[in-house]
Amino acid sequence: MWIREIFLGLIGLAGGFAVSAAVFAFVITLGVIPRFAGKTHTSGYVLTYENVIFFGGVFGNLISLFPVSLPFGNPLLWAFGLSAGIYTGCLAVALAEILNAFPIMFRRTKMKVGQDWVLVAMAFGKMAGAFYFYWNHMAN
């Protein structure tokens, strides 16, 4: 019986490695980390950015797998939610930029002015939708 548990554990571990490798390859392909470093003029800290993202992924997986009580309660949860939201938004915008989604949309709608306001409205709409979802559907 314990051989089955070890086998399932190894399969789960291998699947996790495959998924995490794909996610990190996707992030690297989009060039999110070098873009952050370039925009913030902190190119000397690219390795630190990569390490923080890696250990954040590992820590997040451990938290989701094992019931751990974290200190600071709701303030830490709010800080994590804000950080995860900013990262997810940057990742989505980087993907849209790589695919040239915004220039194509603006060209097809013949929009010449107000493009920055459209992007800000989309960001706030995404934020409001996520906040509504988590406020109503993730409550204990």
Secondary structure, 3 states (H helix, E strand, C coil): CHHHHHHHHHHHHHHHHHHHHHHHHHHHHHCHHHHHHHHHCCHHHHHHHHHHHHHHHHHHHHHHHCCCCCCCHHHHHHHHHHHHHHHHHHHHHHHHHHCCHHHHHHHHCCCCCCHHHHHHHHHHHHHHHHHHHHHHHCCC
